[in-house]
Amino acid sequence: MPGCVPRPAWPRALARCAAPATVLLAALVGTGCGEAVPSRDGTEGPRPAVRPLAGPAGSAFRFRSEAVRSEIDLREVVQGVPGPAPRDRIPAILQPRMEEVSSVRHVGLHERVLVFAAGVDAHAYPVRMLDAHELVNDRVDGVPVLVTWCPLCSSAMAFDRRVAGEERTFGVSGFLWRSDVLMYDHASESFWSQLDARAVAGPLAGTRLPVLPLESMTLAAFRASYPHGRVLGPRQAGRSPEDYLRDAYAGYRSQPGLMFEVGERDPRLPAKEEVLGIAHGGEAWAIPVARLREAGRGPWTIPVGGAVWTVRDDPEQDRLRVEDAAGRLAPSLRCAWFAWAAFHPGTWLASRPTDAR
């Protein structure tokens, strides 16, 4: 079927691994039989329990701690997509269909889009559409890029899809770690953490994904900045145009509670307050977006990890940009506070706007 990802048979995939000690046998922490999965409207249900993951042939697989390479405590992994076979239930885009920005009618001018630019090309990915896909495997001016979005963390990151010189494609596993999407690559079936930017379980555990700069802005800002840019079109494999018309996470985003817990929370800010995070040289800083905007446009400068970064904000364009000392766009993360704090424990927090001047 067009847009469907072939699922390698687990025995064949496992046979490719050289050492039994590094074999990913499969299974994760999921919802127990008969238990309700917390809904996307933000209401809380029974907590996930451990159960084997049913494979494509209906058989069950399980992680064996003595036989799998893992960088994390697998008991912290939960099943985010209900059902016995969650993998690919959220369909990652493998062959994106793009439209010229001048002809776009399916996205409003004030809607938020994620933007990846390379060379003379720039592609925009509407957040409303990414809610339904979470991952886009794309190529921009020859760069094989993976654009990722986790609706639960409101986190967007871009990666180079080349791992050890080999270009890979990625799908949505249906599982979460610290409430953040776990991706998997089709070649090794290793599981990758978006916010940790590395493989956390499987043959490639410990391997890092190169992080690429990604911007966020309105469609109007994208059209003004990149008049020849292209936008993710309304017809993508795995979804219909009608699937993009509603906000499936509106209830969740309007509620203070989390759908899945992340362990001990940092109480310095409300869990879902939006922050701009910068990590460099073993140091991390978070700046509440509301405080930046209360203080005016800036620009602001902030030292992180021995380097000085410039933050530029344009509220009308919903655009936050972090630049290095040479004025180049630098990787940063705009996300919910709970997610930043969970993956950057001990992060510095700008307590007032002058901290970031």
Order of alpha helices (4+ residues) and beta strands (2+ residues): alpha-beta-beta-beta-beta-beta-beta-alpha-beta-beta-beta-beta-beta-beta-beta-beta-beta-beta-beta-alpha-beta-alpha-beta-beta-alpha-beta-beta-beta-beta-alpha-beta
